[in-house]
Amino acid sequence: MVKEPSPKIALYRQQRRWPFACCSIGYSVILLFLTSGAGLARDYHFDGTMSEAVLRNYLSRSMTTMYLLTGHGNLDDNLRMLTNCGVKFAGRAVYNWGREGGGESTLPARLERARLAAAKVHAADSELILQACVFEIVSRDVDHLAVPAWVFTDLGEPVEPRNFRYDDIIYADGHGRDQWGRDASVPDVSRPETRRFFYYLAASYLDAGCEAIHFGQAELMNRNDPGSDHWAELLDAVRRHARTNARRHFVLCDAHVPDGGLVRQGKLLFDFHSFPLRIEEVAGQPRQARLRVGHTDAIYGRSRGGLTPSGWRCEHLPYLVEFDNYGHSPQPGQPGMGPFWVWGWDEITWFSQQPAAARNEWLRYAWQWVREHDAAGYLEMPGFRCLSGAADGSSWYDVNQPSVATPAGYGQEETIRTLWSADQGA
């Protein structure tokens, strides 16, 4: 286990006392410094590459913002929330999940909507990184999506006037077939058509204004790629496109890594790692839960190191842990449903079912716990995420303060703002 000393708690308490020892002018300046994310003057500059310090700064101000760019919620209120909290890394802002939202054939229209929304986001904060996702799913609807000529050209292949081919993307031996429902299967990254499709997705997201791509459960797709050669080929192509087309000539690539990360010939394939929080029920204490090193396949202390794509070395690659969504057990709200259920729910739904005060306290607990138990880890704050099996029937968690614009907001916005404002270190 990688353990970080915790002078930050003492520093935080010291900061809370400073204003009372200052004159009125000094009090105002320091109070502004402590309560404004901008006042911390963190370095968010990068162009073509990214230092470890800048990467950590972005991860320390990360939030899941599911479908931010394609119409979830009120964009104006969401922008207000993002800037109020000081979010600098907006995760899962746009992606396609099989037939959800219309399927792959509707991607061109959704990409245009994302491009317009991304421009609005960057008008509010030009430093903010928007993350898109290329997930472990493809549906047969992809047969209705044309392969743009530039995909063939960029990959050095002859141009063919045709659509993508579902049967050439999925595992030929039937592995993972219909895993996500009928005609919605797991792609095989070793197949050329998969790499064409994934390249199309990633490059299109970059062209729309995103600067980070999450590649989902990468190890679910590399059954025929034990040396990660095909993953490396795809990521190299995506990074080449970013050097010419991305806003700051760079793309952050990550994936969920149950084995701690993909390393090929001593080099890390991803720029950072990510994983679910892996929240553990507390037996005998209804709906209470905690974090623990070694619980199931939690990543704490296990993020692999090496040479990063940006050229710096690390013992443990920095990573994010997030409140994951994956459904609910047959008995939501009940204990003992299995190692990955939290009182019968997925992580974000369990969190949403707590009273407001408990949600706020658990965020403070989780933020500090991750920082104290692994210096490589950062908590990705919950922003927008879908719910499953919630007792009140809610289908979304929105972090926003409740308002006319976001009437069902869960209200953790100010807690996050306060936590981040008090945080001085990377």
C-alpha positions as CSV (number, residue, x, y, z in Angstrom):
1,M,0.0,0.0,0.0
2,V,1.2,3.5,-0.8
3,K,0.6,5.7,2.2
4,E,0.9,9.5,2.1
5,P,1.6,11.4,5.3
6,S,-1.3,13.7,6.3
7,P,0.0,17.2,7.2
8,K,-2.9,18.5,5.0
9,I,-5.3,18.0,7.9
10,A,-3.2,20.3,10.2
11,L,-2.7,22.7,7.3
12,Y,-6.4,22.8,6.7
13,R,-7.0,23.6,10.4
14,Q,-4.3,26.2,10.4
15,Q,-5.9,27.9,7.3
16,R,-9.3,28.0,9.1
17,R,-7.6,30.0,12.0
18,W,-5.6,32.5,9.8
19,P,-8.3,35.0,9.0
20,F,-9.0,35.8,12.7
21,A,-5.4,36.9,13.1
22,C,-5.5,39.4,10.2
23,C,-6.6,42.9,9.8
24,S,-9.8,43.5,7.9
25,I,-8.1,43.9,4.5
26,G,-5.9,40.9,5.0
27,Y,-9.0,38.9,6.1
28,S,-10.8,39.7,2.9
29,V,-7.8,38.7,0.7
30,I,-7.2,35.5,2.5
31,L,-10.9,34.6,2.6
32,L,-11.1,35.1,-1.1
33,F,-8.0,33.0,-1.6
34,L,-9.4,30.1,0.5
35,T,-12.9,30.1,-1.0
36,S,-12.1,30.5,-4.6
37,G,-10.7,27.6,-6.7
38,A,-9.2,30.2,-9.0
39,G,-7.4,31.8,-6.1
40,L,-5.2,28.7,-5.6
41,A,-3.5,29.6,-8.9
42,R,-2.8,25.9,-9.9
43,D,-1.0,25.3,-13.1
44,Y,-3.2,24.0,-15.8
45,H,-1.0,24.8,-18.8
46,F,-0.1,22.2,-21.3
47,D,0.5,22.0,-25.1
48,G,1.6,18.8,-26.9
49,T,2.5,17.1,-23.6
50,M,1.6,17.2,-19.9
51,S,3.8,17.2,-16.9
52,E,3.0,15.1,-13.8
53,A,2.2,18.2,-11.8
54,V,-0.3,19.5,-14.3
55,L,-1.9,16.1,-14.6
56,R,-2.4,15.9,-10.9
57,N,-3.8,19.4,-10.8
58,Y,-6.5,18.3,-13.3
59,L,-7.3,15.0,-11.6
60,S,-7.6,16.9,-8.3
61,R,-10.5,18.9,-9.8
62,S,-12.3,16.2,-11.6
63,M,-16.0,15.5,-11.7
64,T,-18.2,12.9,-13.6
65,T,-20.5,14.9,-15.9
66,M,-22.4,12.2,-17.8
67,Y,-23.8,13.5,-21.1
68,L,-23.0,17.1,-20.3
69,L,-22.4,17.9,-24.0
70,T,-25.4,16.0,-25.4
71,G,-28.3,17.5,-23.4
72,H,-28.4,16.2,-19.9
73,G,-29.9,18.8,-17.6
74,N,-29.8,22.6,-18.0
75,L,-26.5,23.5,-19.7
76,D,-26.5,27.0,-18.3
77,D,-27.0,25.8,-14.7
78,N,-24.5,23.0,-15.3
79,L,-21.9,25.6,-16.4
80,R,-22.7,27.7,-13.4
81,M,-22.1,24.7,-11.1
82,L,-18.9,23.7,-12.9
83,T,-17.4,27.1,-12.5
84,N,-18.7,27.6,-9.0
85,C,-17.0,24.3,-7.9
86,G,-13.9,24.9,-9.8
87,V,-14.1,21.8,-12.0
88,K,-11.2,21.5,-14.4
89,F,-11.7,17.9,-15.7
90,A,-15.3,17.0,-16.8
91,G,-15.5,13.2,-17.1
92,R,-17.8,11.3,-19.4
93,A,-19.2,14.5,-21.0
94,V,-20.1,12.7,-24.3
95,Y,-20.2,9.1,-25.4
96,N,-22.2,6.4,-27.2
97,W,-23.5,3.3,-25.4
98,G,-24.8,1.0,-28.0
99,R,-28.4,1.8,-29.1
100,E,-28.9,4.1,-26.1
101,G,-29.7,7.6,-27.3
102,G,-30.4,6.4,-30.8
103,G,-27.5,4.2,-31.6
104,E,-24.3,4.6,-33.6
105,S,-26.1,5.8,-36.7
106,T,-27.1,9.0,-34.9
107,L,-23.6,9.9,-33.9
108,P,-23.0,12.6,-36.5
109,A,-25.9,14.6,-35.3
110,R,-25.0,14.1,-31.6
111,L,-21.3,15.1,-32.4
112,E,-22.5,18.4,-33.8
113,R,-24.5,19.1,-30.7
114,A,-21.5,18.2,-28.6
115,R,-19.3,20.5,-30.6
116,L,-21.6,23.5,-30.0
117,A,-21.9,22.7,-26.2
118,A,-18.2,22.3,-25.9
119,A,-17.6,25.7,-27.4
120,K,-19.9,27.1,-24.8
121,V,-18.1,25.3,-22.0
122,H,-14.7,26.6,-23.2
123,A,-16.1,30.1,-23.5
124,A,-16.8,29.9,-19.7
125,D,-13.4,28.2,-18.9
126,S,-10.8,27.7,-21.6
127,E,-8.7,25.5,-19.3
128,L,-11.4,22.9,-18.6
129,I,-10.8,19.5,-20.1
130,L,-13.8,17.6,-21.5
131,Q,-13.6,13.8,-21.5
132,A,-15.3,11.6,-24.0
133,C,-15.6,7.8,-23.8
134,V,-15.0,4.9,-26.2
135,F,-16.7,2.0,-24.4
136,E,-16.7,-1.8,-24.5
137,I,-19.8,-2.0,-26.6
138,V,-21.0,-1.9,-30.2
139,S,-24.5,-2.6,-31.5
140,R,-25.7,-3.8,-34.9
141,D,-26.9,-0.2,-35.6
142,V,-23.2,0.5,-36.5
143,D,-24.0,-1.2,-39.8
144,H,-25.9,2.1,-40.7
145,L,-23.0,4.4,-40.0
146,A,-20.8,5.3,-42.9
147,V,-17.0,5.1,-42.5
148,P,-15.7,8.6,-43.4
149,A,-13.0,8.6,-46.0
150,W,-10.6,10.3,-43.5
151,V,-10.6,7.3,-41.3
152,F,-9.1,5.2,-44.0
153,T,-6.7,8.0,-45.0
154,D,-5.5,8.6,-41.5
155,L,-4.8,5.0,-40.9
156,G,-2.9,4.6,-44.2
157,E,-5.6,2.4,-45.8
158,P,-7.3,2.5,-49.2
159,V,-10.6,4.4,-49.1
160,E,-13.7,2.3,-49.4
161,P,-17.2,3.8,-49.8
162,R,-19.0,1.6,-47.2
163,N,-20.5,1.5,-43.7
164,F,-18.9,0.0,-40.5
165,R,-19.5,-3.7,-40.1
166,Y,-20.7,-5.0,-36.8
167,D,-19.7,-8.6,-37.4
168,D,-16.1,-7.5,-38.1
169,I,-15.9,-5.6,-34.8
170,I,-17.1,-8.2,-32.3
171,Y,-15.2,-11.3,-31.3
172,A,-15.3,-13.8,-34.1
173,D,-15.5,-16.8,-31.7
174,G,-18.6,-15.4,-30.1
175,H,-17.0,-14.2,-26.9
176,G,-18.9,-11.3,-25.4
177,R,-21.7,-11.7,-28.0
178,D,-25.0,-10.1,-26.8
179,Q,-23.4,-9.3,-23.5
180,W,-25.2,-5.9,-23.4
181,G,-28.5,-7.2,-24.9
182,R,-29.4,-8.6,-28.2
183,D,-27.1,-7.4,-31.0
184,A,-25.0,-5.4,-28.5
185,S,-21.6,-7.0,-28.0
186,V,-18.1,-6.6,-26.7
187,P,-15.6,-5.4,-29.4
188,D,-12.3,-7.2,-30.1
189,V,-9.5,-4.6,-30.3
190,S,-7.3,-7.0,-32.3
191,R,-9.7,-6.7,-35.3
192,P,-8.9,-3.9,-37.8
193,E,-12.6,-2.9,-38.1
194,T,-12.7,-2.3,-34.3
195,R,-9.7,-0.1,-34.5
196,R,-11.2,1.8,-37.4
197,F,-14.5,2.4,-35.4
198,F,-12.7,3.3,-32.2
199,Y,-10.4,5.7,-34.2
200,Y,-13.5,7.3,-35.7
201,L,-15.0,7.8,-32.3
202,A,-11.9,9.2,-30.6
203,A,-10.9,11.5,-33.5
204,S,-14.5,12.8,-33.8
205,Y,-14.6,13.6,-30.1
206,L,-11.3,15.4,-30.3
207,D,-12.6,17.4,-33.3
208,A,-15.7,18.4,-31.2
209,G,-13.5,19.9,-28.5
210,C,-12.7,17.1,-26.1
211,E,-9.2,16.6,-24.9
212,A,-9.5,13.3,-23.0
213,I,-10.7,9.8,-24.0
214,H,-11.8,7.1,-21.6
215,F,-11.5,3.7,-23.1
216,G,-13.8,1.8,-20.7
217,Q,-12.9,-1.7,-19.8
218,A,-9.9,-2.0,-22.0
219,E,-9.0,-5.5,-20.7
220,L,-12.4,-6.8,-21.7
221,M,-11.5,-6.1,-25.3
222,N,-7.9,-7.4,-25.4
223,R,-8.5,-11.1,-25.1
224,N,-6.8,-11.6,-28.5
225,D,-4.2,-8.8,-27.7
226,P,-2.1,-10.2,-24.9
227,G,0.9,-8.0,-25.7
228,S,-1.3,-4.9,-26.0
229,D,0.1,-4.4,-29.5
230,H,-3.2,-3.5,-31.0
231,W,-4.1,-1.2,-28.2
232,A,-0.8,0.6,-28.7
233,E,-1.4,0.9,-32.4
234,L,-4.9,2.5,-31.8
235,L,-3.6,4.9,-29.1
236,D,-0.7,5.9,-31.3
237,A,-3.1,6.8,-34.1
238,V,-5.4,8.8,-31.7
239,R,-2.4,10.7,-30.3
240,R,-1.2,11.5,-33.8
241,H,-4.6,13.0,-34.6
242,A,-4.5,15.0,-31.3
243,R,-1.1,16.5,-32.1
244,T,-2.6,18.2,-35.2
245,N,-6.3,18.6,-34.3
246,A,-6.8,18.8,-30.5
247,R,-7.3,22.2,-28.8
248,R,-3.9,22.0,-27.1
249,H,-2.3,19.3,-29.4
250,F,-2.6,16.6,-26.7
251,V,-5.1,14.0,-25.5
252,L,-5.3,12.3,-22.1
253,C,-6.1,8.6,-22.5
254,D,-7.3,6.4,-19.7
255,A,-9.2,3.2,-19.0
256,H,-10.6,1.1,-16.1
257,V,-7.7,-1.2,-15.2
258,P,-8.6,-4.1,-12.8
259,D,-5.0,-5.4,-13.1
260,G,-3.4,-2.0,-12.4
261,G,-2.8,-0.8,-15.9
262,L,-1.4,-1.9,-19.3
263,V,2.3,-1.7,-19.7
264,R,4.0,-2.6,-23.0
265,Q,7.8,-2.9,-23.3
266,G,8.2,-0.9,-20.1
267,K,5.9,1.9,-21.3
268,L,2.5,2.8,-19.9
269,L,-0.2,2.8,-22.5
270,F,-2.4,5.3,-20.7
271,D,-1.8,8.8,-19.3
272,F,-3.6,8.0,-16.1
273,H,-5.7,5.1,-14.7
274,S,-9.3,5.0,-13.5
275,F,-11.4,2.6,-11.5
276,P,-14.6,2.4,-9.4
277,L,-14.3,3.3,-5.8
278,R,-15.2,-0.2,-4.7
279,I,-17.3,0.8,-1.7
280,E,-17.7,-1.8,1.1
281,E,-20.9,-2.3,3.2
282,V,-20.4,-2.0,6.9
283,A,-22.1,-5.0,8.4
284,G,-24.8,-4.4,11.0
285,Q,-25.0,-0.7,10.3
286,P,-27.9,-0.2,7.8
287,R,-26.8,1.5,4.6
288,Q,-23.4,2.5,6.0
289,A,-20.3,1.9,3.9
290,R,-16.6,2.6,3.8
291,L,-13.5,2.4,1.7
292,R,-10.8,-0.3,2.4
293,V,-7.5,-1.2,0.8
294,G,-7.8,-4.7,-0.5
295,H,-11.6,-4.8,-0.8
296,T,-12.4,-6.9,-3.9
297,D,-10.3,-5.6,-6.8
298,A,-9.9,-2.0,-5.6
299,I,-7.0,-0.2,-7.2
300,Y,-5.6,1.5,-4.1
301,G,-1.8,0.9,-4.0
302,R,-1.9,-1.2,-7.2
303,S,-1.6,1.4,-10.0
304,R,1.3,0.3,-12.2
305,G,4.1,2.6,-13.0
306,G,6.7,3.1,-15.7
307,L,7.4,5.5,-18.6
308,T,4.3,7.6,-19.4
309,P,3.3,8.7,-22.9
310,S,4.4,12.3,-21.9
311,G,7.9,11.0,-21.1
312,W,8.1,11.2,-17.4
313,R,8.5,8.2,-15.1
314,C,6.5,7.2,-12.0
315,E,6.3,4.3,-9.6
316,H,2.5,4.5,-9.6
317,L,0.6,6.2,-12.3
318,P,-1.9,8.8,-10.9
319,Y,-5.5,7.6,-11.1
320,L,-9.1,8.5,-10.5
321,V,-11.7,6.6,-8.6
322,E,-15.3,7.3,-9.4
323,F,-18.8,6.5,-8.1
324,D,-19.6,3.8,-10.7
325,N,-23.0,3.0,-12.2
326,Y,-23.9,-0.6,-13.2
327,G,-27.4,-1.3,-12.1
328,H,-28.9,-2.9,-9.0
329,S,-29.2,-6.3,-7.4
330,P,-32.5,-8.3,-7.2
331,Q,-33.0,-6.7,-3.8
332,P,-31.9,-3.0,-3.8
333,G,-31.5,-1.6,-0.3
334,Q,-30.6,-5.0,1.2
335,P,-27.2,-6.2,2.4
336,G,-25.2,-9.1,1.3
337,M,-26.2,-9.1,-2.4
338,G,-22.6,-9.6,-3.6
339,P,-19.1,-8.1,-3.4
340,F,-19.8,-5.3,-5.8
341,W,-23.2,-4.2,-4.6
342,V,-23.5,-1.6,-1.9
343,W,-26.6,-2.4,0.1
344,G,-28.0,-3.9,-3.1
345,W,-27.2,-0.8,-5.3
346,D,-24.4,0.3,-7.5
347,E,-22.1,3.0,-6.0
348,I,-23.7,6.2,-7.2
349,T,-27.3,4.9,-6.4
350,W,-26.2,3.9,-2.9
351,F,-24.7,7.4,-2.4
352,S,-27.8,9.1,-3.7
353,Q,-30.0,7.3,-1.2
354,Q,-28.3,8.7,1.8
355,P,-29.7,11.8,3.5
356,A,-28.2,15.1,2.4
357,A,-26.0,15.5,5.5
358,A,-24.7,12.0,5.1
359,R,-23.9,12.5,1.4
360,N,-21.9,15.6,2.3
361,E,-20.0,13.9,5.1
362,W,-19.3,10.8,3.0
363,L,-17.8,13.0,0.2
364,R,-15.5,14.6,2.8
365,Y,-14.5,11.2,4.2
366,A,-13.9,9.7,0.7
367,W,-11.8,12.6,-0.5
368,Q,-9.5,12.6,2.5
369,W,-9.4,8.7,2.7
370,V,-8.2,8.4,-0.9
371,R,-5.5,11.1,-0.5
372,E,-4.2,9.6,2.8
373,H,-4.1,6.0,1.6
374,D,-2.5,6.4,-1.8
375,A,-0.7,9.4,-3.0
376,A,-1.4,8.4,-6.6
377,G,-5.2,8.5,-6.2
378,Y,-7.8,11.2,-6.6
379,L,-11.6,11.1,-6.0
380,E,-13.6,12.0,-9.1
381,M,-16.5,13.9,-7.6
382,P,-20.1,12.9,-8.6
383,G,-21.7,15.4,-10.9
384,F,-24.2,13.9,-13.2
385,R,-24.8,10.1,-13.3
386,C,-27.7,7.7,-14.0
387,L,-29.3,5.8,-11.1
388,S,-30.8,2.4,-11.0
389,G,-33.3,1.0,-8.5
390,A,-33.5,4.2,-6.4
391,A,-36.2,3.9,-3.7
392,D,-37.8,7.2,-4.7
393,G,-37.8,6.3,-8.4
394,S,-35.1,8.9,-9.4
395,S,-33.2,8.1,-12.5
396,W,-30.4,10.7,-12.2
397,Y,-28.1,12.1,-9.6
398,D,-27.3,15.8,-10.2
399,V,-24.9,17.5,-7.9
400,N,-26.3,20.9,-8.5
401,Q,-28.0,22.9,-5.7
402,P,-31.8,22.6,-6.1
403,S,-33.2,25.5,-8.2
404,V,-35.8,26.3,-10.9
405,A,-33.2,25.2,-13.5
406,T,-32.3,21.9,-11.6
407,P,-35.3,21.2,-9.3
408,A,-34.1,17.7,-8.4
409,G,-30.5,18.6,-7.6
410,Y,-29.0,16.6,-4.7
411,G,-27.1,19.6,-3.5
412,Q,-23.4,18.5,-2.9
413,E,-22.2,21.5,-5.0
414,E,-21.1,23.7,-2.1
415,T,-19.5,20.8,-0.2
416,I,-17.3,20.1,-3.2
417,R,-16.5,23.8,-3.6
418,T,-15.4,24.0,0.1
419,L,-13.4,20.8,0.0
420,W,-11.4,21.9,-3.1
421,S,-11.0,25.5,-1.8
422,A,-9.3,24.2,1.3
423,D,-7.1,21.8,-0.6
424,Q,-3.6,23.2,-1.1
425,G,-1.6,20.3,-2.3
426,A,-1.6,18.2,-5.5
